[in-house]
Amino acid sequence: MSRTKGSSLVKLMNKLRKKIDEGKDLNYAVPDLWNCFGYPEEQILTTKEGLLYVNPYHFYYSCIQDYIMKNYDKKLNYAQSLSLLTDNFKVKYGYLGGDWIKESTIYSMHIRTSTSWDHDDSGKLEEEDKFGLKDTGTFVKSIALLPLLKKMGITAIYLLPISTYSTKFKKGELGSPYSVKNYFKLDSNLKDPMTDDDLTVEEEFRAFVEAAHILGIRVMIDLIPRTASRDSDLILEHPDWFYWIKKDDLQYYKPPTVEGLPPAEKPTFENIHLIYRSPEVWEHIRRFCPSPDVYAPEKWKSIKERCKKDPSLDFFDLIEEEIGLTTAPAFADCINDPQPPWTDVTYVKLYLDDPVASQKYTAGKGLAPYILFDTIKNNMFKGQRRNEELWNTLADIIPYYQEQFGIDGARLDMGHALPSELVEMILDRPRKLDRDFAFIAEELQTEAGEEARKNSYNMIIGFGWWLQPRISKFKTHEFMYEAVNYKAPVFACAETADTPRLAARDGGKVLSKFLTIMNHFVPNAVPFINSGLEIYETQPMNTGLDCKPDERLRLPKDDPYYDKLAFFDKYQLHWTNPDRWDLPDTLEIVSNIRRQYLKTIANPENFVPVHFESPKVPAIGLAWMIDGRRWKTHDNVLLVVGNTDLDNEREYVLYLENIRRQSGNASRKAWLMYSPYEWNHDIYDFDDHWNLHLKFKPGEVKILLI
């Protein structure tokens, strides 16, 4: 085990301590929500509208020293997964390694955005503000969010991509983190200047992971194995792993249209003949060229030699300028999809030959490797010659992050488009290092859950993000009552980084609060909070799913982040929102109740739906037989009930015959454990049929023990 001197977190803490004197005259602004660790009032220079003005070095030092290190054991190495750290993995029936995620509450964090703040009140986010510090998010600043996440009951953090990304064909001011330039390098922009050159960005990320682990919070990353930035670092050594077209043809490049098929049609073995019958498809295919090492070998050799001698040279610019080739942009695998090409990324070439099913159309034509609906969808359309070296490279990414930083799990982006054999490699290698490593599949349809579990994923994203916001159409009811029957756990959420913000939907803050509470008790589902949800953020991070044409215009025009998207632009969450403490304070209570009854909630066999007078009553009732108390006459039923009428007060009759029959409960007294409008108290409002009568404010949730 590593000693204290080997801890990156301790090294960071000591560095900050040494620099405290340098910050004593700095009026450095931080949102007051970042202070959930009891920063001493005497250290706060002044306050203003949700902000604290502090010495930055002392503030972040205090967070580590006074809050996190209280739980620190110097004998332990926190730069390893929590499962390895606690050594509590046991093989048991029905448990897939990583199934700890079923009992988790997950927070999705975009480091660059989640801790962005205009610390010097200049009116803009700067890479170097007047204090010489960074306004955009860093791993160091993100450590200060951990006490807030702990308060909200978060047990796992899912990080959006943290690898080096490309800015060459960037969208927006900064570019997308999904345009990965180097899988094995961290984004240097996430390094904090507070540590000077004494800590690397790798050490700062390791310190973040250690801090999370000390608090009992797991850390997961996002893996993007199907695509890469168009100027990926891999090109210099492996140009043949990519698809190429002439730079001059880029202006004409787009997904080809296939007549006879509807919009957004998936490629299948039944329609492949229609694809290759299309004139536009053949015009598209013939735009592709051999890789630059084959197309112009002497020029390629010269470029490669010069770049090795002088790493400051941009090899991709040289390829475009001297050879006239460029990588082909990626596009969706759906046929006749209205989306334009994804100009910042390309696909990596997983097979060295065309798909077997397509070879009868392409054989003998002397074609260069090409991107098409079938070659994208390699889960179905496989070649015969694997690109073994590339497969091994992709399968080694997660083990690198395990060994270097001690991560606990990962989400696999576009895993549904990968060959099953490659998915098996990607999932198998991490579990040789940590049998309890968790994986999330990027599957949006719940029907895909059964196959995902067979392929050793622990859970899928699911479709809740679409169903839940449609509360007036009873889609919320559908999700919360049906999730128990899904073949794999799903996210219990109504908002992700790709969707509209929940607070911007019809129902606004009332809907946000209602769903955030209820989602902590949905059977067979994992509560998921997208960074910003807890402060009722309305501006989306991206507009990829279920968004309206004007979705990115949610903020007032005079807001400095009007029309900005965090995926591509400098963006600061509205941490000083007047209602900023509402959800964190609520979740502190609700998550404690969830934690108290976690074993009960995590077992779907304990769940019994509660019914009302008719299926069209605007209420949802979730009941649980408490573990270890079945057949007791009282205190053995947990009841969570919500009024889905967001505009009106309501009174409902809860029909409890089913839960009473299955649990043995015979009590005519209920204890109100939570309501946003009432203190805890006994309730005796049962009728002659032992059913419970309750009154609700609009969107109110009540949690009771019977």
N, C-alpha and C positions, 0 to 999 in steps of 0.2 A: 504494500500500500504506500501511496505517496505521502511524504511528510508535509508539514505546513509550508516549508520553503518551496515545495513543488506545486503549490496551489496557485493558479492564475488569479483567483479571486483575492487571495491574501496579498499577492503581488500588486494587484490593482489598488486594493485598500491602502497599502503602505505608500504607494505612489501618490494617491490623492491626499493622504495625510501630510506628506512632505510639502505639498503645494498649497496648503491651506493659507499660509501667509500671503501668497501671491493673489489670492482672491478676496482678501478682506475689504478692498475698496470697490468691488464690482457689485453693481446693482443688477443681478442676474435674475430674470423673471422665470418662474416655473408655475404651472397651474397648481392650485391648492389640492387638486385630486391626486397629484403625484406625491403628496405628503400623507400617506396612510401608515407611516411608521413612527409618528410622534416626534417630528423634528422640533427641537426646543424653541419655544416662543422667543426666548431672549436672543436667539440666533437669527431671527427673521428681521430684516432691516426695515421693511415696510410691507403693506398689503394694498391691493387695489383690485376690485371687481373680479374676484376669483383667482387672483395671482398672489404669489409670495415672491419677495425680492430677497435673494440670499447670496451667500458666498458659494459658488458652484462646487468648489472642491470640498468644502465642509459638508454641504448638503448631500452629495453622493457618498462621501466617506461615512457620514452619519447613518445613512440608509444601510450600508453594509455592516458597519461596526455595531450599531445599536439595535438593529432589527434582525438582519440575516445571521450574523455571527453568534447570536444567542443560541442558535440551534446547531452550531458547528462542532464537529468532532474531529480533532486534528489527526486522529488515527485513520480516518476514512479518506478514500479517494473519490471525490464527488464528480470527477470527470469521467465517469462511467455511468451506464444506465442505472436507473433506480432499481430495476430488477436484479442487476448484478451487484449493486451496492447493498441491497438488503438480503440478497441470496434467498429469496422466498419463493422461487419458482418451483412448483411441484407438478409432476405429470398427473393429470386426473381426467377421468372420462368426460368427454364433451368440451374440454378446455383446449383451445388452440393457442399456442404461444402468442402472446400479445393481446389476449382477450381481457386484460386489465382495462382496455379502452372502453369496454361495455359499462364500466362503473365510473367513467371519467366525466368531467365537465371541461369542455375544450374552449380555449380562447384563440382565435385566429389573429395573428399579429403580423403586420408589415413593418419591419423595423424602421425602414426609411421614413415612414409616415407616422407610426404610432407615437414616436417620441420627438416629432418635429415641433419646434416652437420658436417663435421670434423672441429670443432671450434678451435682446438688447432694445426691444421696442422700436426697431427701425422701420417697421411697416412691411418688411419682406423677409423671406427665409434666405439666409446667406450661408454659403459654404464656409465663410470666415467672417464673423460679425466683428463689431468694434472691440470686443473682448479678446479677439483672436480665437474664438471658439466656434463650434459648428451648430447651426440652427436645425439642420435636418437630423433625422433620427440616427442613433448609434447604439451599438451593443451596451456601452457603458450607461448611457441614459436609460436604456430599457430596463436595467436592473432596478431603477427607481419605481418602475411600474409593478414590480412583483408584489409589494405589499398590498396594492390595490387589488390585484388579481387574487391574492390570497383571501382578502376580505370578501370578495365576490364568490369564493368557493371554487375557483379554478384549480383543476388538478393536472391539466396538460395544456401546453402551448403548442399550437401548430403555426410554424413560421412560413410565410410566403417566401419565395426563392431568395436566398442570401448569397448565391454564387455571383462571381463576376459576370456582368451582363454587358452587351454591346450598346454603343451609342451611335454606331455608324449609320444605321437606317432607322434611327430612333423615332418613336412616336412621342409627341409632346416635348416638354422641356428636358426631361431626364431620360426617357426611354423605359421600356418594360422590363421588369425583373425576369420575365419569362423568355427573354431573348438571351439565353445563356451562352456566354462566350467561352467560359472554362468551367467545367463541372467540378474541378478539384481546387479551385481558388475562391476564397471569399471575396465579396464585394469590398474593395478598399475604401469606398465611400462610407462604409459603416464603422470605420475606425474613428476614434475620438481623439482630437488634438489635446485634450486634457492630460493624456498620458505621454505626450511628446513622442520620442522614439523608444521609450523604455518598454513599451508593450506593443506587440504586433496586433493586427486585427484578429489573427488566430487566437492569441492569448485573451483578447477581450471577449471573443465569442465563447471561449472555454470558461472564462470567468462568469459570463451570463448563465451558461449551462450549470456550472457549479452552484451558483446562487439559487437557481430554480430547484435543483436537486436538494439542497439543504432545506428548502421550504416544503419539500415533498411534491414538487411540481415537475412533471415530465416535459421533455422538449422533443418535438417532431419537426421534420423538415419536408420540403416539397421537392420531389425528384421529377425532372423533365427529360426522360430518355428518348422520346420520339423525335424531338426537334432540337435545333441548336441555332445560335445566331448565324446570320449569313456570312459573317467573317470569323467563324469559330476558330479558336487557337488550334484545333485538331487539323485544320486544313493544311498547315505547313508541312506536317509529316504524313498526312493521309488525305490528299486531295480526292482520291478515288472513293472516299466515304460519303461524298456529296454529289449533288446534281447540278449540272452546269448548262448555261445558255450563253449566247453572245450578249454582251452588254447592250449592243444596239437594239436587240430584240426585246429588251425589258419593257419598253413602252407598249409593246403589243401583247405582253404576257398576261394571261388571265385563265381561269378555269374554263375548259371548253364546254359548250352546250351539247346536250345529247337529246335529239328529237325522239319523241315517243315515250318519254319518261316524265313524271310529274316533278315539281320542285322538291328539293331536299330528299331525294330518293337515295337509299343506301345501295351501294354496288352489291350484287349477288351473282351467284353462278348462273342464275336464270336470266339476268339482264346483261351479262358481260358481252354477249354478241351485239347488243344494241350499242354499247359503248364503243366497240371497235368498228362499228359500221358508220360512225359519225364522221363526216368530213372535217369538222372542227377539231375532233380528237386527233386526227392524223396531222392536221396542220400544227397542232400543239406539240405532239410528240416529236415532229421533225425539227422543232426549234432547239432541241437538246443536243449538246455536244459532248465529246469525251472530256475527261478531267484535264486540267492544264498540263499535267506532266506527260500526258499522251498527245494532247492537241498541239503543244509547242514545247517539246522536251528540252531544247537548248535554252530557250528563254526561261523555262521553269527552273532549270538547274542554276541559271545565273541568279534568279530571284532568291532561291533558297540559300545559296552561298552568301549573298550579300546580307540577307536577313540574319544569318547566323553570326556574321562578323559584326553587324550593327543591329542589335535588337530594337533600336528606336525606330527603325524603318517599318512602315506599314505594309506588310506583305500583300494584303488584299488590294490596296490601292495599286500596287505594282502589277498584280495580276490583271486588274481591270485596264490599266493604262498600257501595259506592254504586250499582253496576250489578247485582250479584248473580251475576256470571259467574265462572267459573274455567276454567283450561285442563284438558283431558281427559287423564288419565294414559295413558301408553303401555301396551301389552301385547304379548305374543308374536304373531308372524305365523302361528303354528300354530293350526289349528282344534281346539277342545276340549282345549286345553292346560290342565293343572291349575294352572299358575302364576297367582297373583293379579296384578292390575295393578301396574305399576311406578310407585309413587305419587310418586316424586321427579322423573320426566321425562315429557315429551310428545314427540310427533312433530312435525317441521316439515312444512309443506304444500308438497310439491314440484310439484304441478300445481294449476292454478286451476279444474279441472273434475274430474268423477268419472272413474275408469278407463273407457276405451272399452268394454271387455267388460262393464262393469256398468251402462252408461248405459241399456240397454234395460229395466233393472229400476227405475231411479231417475228417468229423464227425466220432466219435467212434474209432479213431486211437490212442488216447492218446498222441497227439503231443504237444510239447512245443511251445510257440509263436515263430514265425519265420519271417524272412525278405524274401520277394519274390516280384516279379514285381507287383502283385496285392495288397499285403499288404502295399507296398510303396505308391501306387497311390490311396490314400483314397478319393480323389475327386470323383472317380468312384466306387471303390470297398469298400463299407462301411460295417462295422459290425453293430450289433444290440445293443451292450453294450458300450456306450461311456465311455472313461476314464475321467469322469467328473472333477476330481480334477486336472488332468493334463491340461485339456482344460481351466479351470479357471486360472491356473498358467500361461499358455501361453497368455491368454487374458488380464492378468494383467501387462504384461511387459511394454507395451507402456504407460499406465496410470502412472506407476512408474516414467518413464522418463519425462512425462509431469509435474507431481507434484513436482519432485525433481529439474528439470532443465529447464522446459519451452520450450521443443522442439515443432516444428511446423508441422512435418510430418514424414513419414516413408516409406521405401520400404519393401515389404513383400517378402522375399526369398522363393522360391518354393511354393508360395501360390497356384499355379495351382495343387499341389498334396495334398492339404488339403481338408477335407470335407467342403462343402459350409456352413454348420451350424457353424463350427468353424471359418471360415473366417468371417462370419457375426458377431460373438462375438468379434473377434479381431478388426474389423473395427468399431463396434458400441460403444464399451466402451470408446475409446479415444474421440469420438465425443459427448459423454455425458459431458465430461469435456471442450471440445472446439469444437463447431459445425463447425469450419472452418479448422479442421485438415485434412491434405492432405495425400493421399496414392498413391504409385506407385506400379503397378503390375509387377511382373517379367514374363511378357508375351512377347515373342520375335516375334511371328507371328501377323501381323496386323489384321488378321481375328478374333483374340481373343479380340479385342478392344470392340466390342459391348457387349459381355458378361461381360467384366471387368467393364464397366460403369454400367450395370445392377446390378452388385455386389457391387457398390458404390466405386470402385476405381476411382481416378481422371484421371489417364493416365497409359499408359503401356510403356515398354522400346521400343518395336517395332523392326524393321528389318533394320533400316537405317545404323547401323554399318556394315552390310554386303553389302548393295546396294551402298552406297555412294563411297567407295574407287574404285569401278569398273567403273570409269568415262569413260574410252575409250569404254566400252561396253554399254554406255548410261543408265546404272543402276542409276547413279546420277540423270539423267533427270527423270527417272521413279519415283524415290522417291520424288523429289521436285515438280513435277507436280501432282502426285497422292495423296500426303499426305492430301490435302484438303478434299478428299473423305473418309478418314479413320473414323471409328466410334468412335475412342478415340484418344486424342492427343498422340504423340510419341516423343521420344527424337530425336532432330535434331543433329545427331552426326555421325562421322565415326570412333570413337574410344571409347572404354570403358576400364574398369580395366581388362577385360577378353580377350580383342582382341589384335591383333598387334597394335603397335603405328602407327599413321597416317603418321608421318614423315619417317617411315621405309618402307612405301608402295611405289610402282612405282609412281613417281611424287614428292616424298619427300616434301620438304618445300613449293614448289609452290602449290602442292595439298593441303597441310595442311592449308595454308593461304587462298586459294580459298574457301575451304569448311567451314572453321571457320567463314568467313565473310558471305557467302551465308546462312549458317544455322541460322543466326539471322533474316532471313526474310522468312523462309519456312512457309506456312500456316498450321495451325493445328499441329504445332510442337514446341517443347520447346528446345531452345539452351542448349547444354550439353557439358561442357568442363571437360575432365579427367585430373587430376593433372599431369602436365608435358607437356601436349599438347602445353601450351602457350610458352614453351621454346624449342619446337621441339625435345622433348625426343624421342629416338628411341628404347630403351629397354623396352619390355612389362613388366607389373606388374604381369601378369599371362598368361598362354597359354591355356585358356579354350575354346576360340571360334575362328575359322577361321585362326588358326595358322599353319605355316609350321613346319616341323620337326626340323629345325634349328632356329626357331624363337627367342629362348632365347640367341642366339649367335650374336646379332646385334651389339654389341660393339667391338672395337678393343681388341685383346688379352691382350694388356698391360694396358687396363682400369681396375682399381681395382674392378669394378662391372661387369666385363665380366662374363656371365653365371649366373648372380644373378637375382632372381625374387623378387620384393618388397613384394609379398604376403607371402613369406616364409623366406626371407633373409634380413640382414641389407643392406639397399640400400639408396643411395644418388642421388637425381635428379641432372642433369647436369645444375645447376643454373647459371654457368659462361659461358655457350655457347655464342660464339661471337654474335649470332643473338638473344640474350635473350630478348632484348627490342622490337623487331620487332612486335610480335603479341600483347603484352600488349599495346603498343602505338597505334597500329591499332584498337584494340578493344575499346580503350578509345574513339576514334572517332565514330566507327561503333555503339557501344552501346548507345552513345548519340543520334544518329539518330533513332535507334530502340526505345529508350525511348520517343523521341519526337512524334513518330507516333505509339506508342504502342497500343492505342485503335483501330486504323485502322488495324494494323497487327493482333491483337488478334481476330478480327471478320472475319471468313473465307468468309462471304458474300461480303466482300470488294475486294476479290482477283479475278484477271483476268489473266490467263496465256498469255504470249506474244509469238507469233509464228514467225518463220523465213521462209526462202524459202522452206525448207523441214524438216521433223522430224529428218533427219540425219545431220543437221547443228550442229557443236559442240559448241553450246551456249545454255544458259538457261536464260529465261526472266520472271521475276515475277513482276506483276504490281498490284497496290492497289488504289482503289478509296478512297480518304482521307475522313475520317469521317467529316460530317458537311459541305462538299464542293461539294457534288454531284450536277451536273447540272450547276456548275460554268464553265466558259470557259477556265480558266487557274488556275495554282497552285492547282490542285486538283487530281493529279496523282503522286504517288510515284513509281519509276521504278528502279528495281535492276536487272542488267544484268551481266552475267559472261561468259568469254571465257573458255570453257572446253578443248580447245586445249592447253595443258601445255607446248608445245614446239615451237609453231609458232605464229607470229603476224597474226591477222585476221581483216577483215572488214565485218561487218554484217549489213543487213537491218532489222530493227525491224518493223514488221507489226502491226500497232497500231489501226486498224479499230475497233476491239472488245472493247478495253478499251475506245476509244473515244466515241463509240456509247453508252456504258453503263454509262459513267461518264459525258458526255456532253462536254468533253474537246475539245477545238478548237485552242489550242495554237501551234504556230510554233517556240516557244522558249523553251529551257530546261535549267535548272540550274544544273550544275554538283556539287553535294554535296560531293561526295567522289570518288577519284581514287588514287591508290598508286603512280601514276606517274604524275599527273597533279594537278595544283592548281584549286580551285573553279572558275568557269567561266560560262558565258552564251554559249549555243550551238544553232546554227541555221541550222544545217545540215539536214533539212527536204526536201523530194522530192515533186514532184507535187501531189503525192497521200497522202501527209501528213505523210509518214513513215519516220522513223529516221535512218540515216546512222551513224555508230560509228566504230572507229578503236580501236583495243585492243592489248595490249601486251600479251604474253603467260600467261594464268591463271589469267588475270586481271578481277577485278570486278569494275563496275561503278554503282554509286547510283545517280539517277537524280530526280529532281522535274520538272514536266511539267505543 
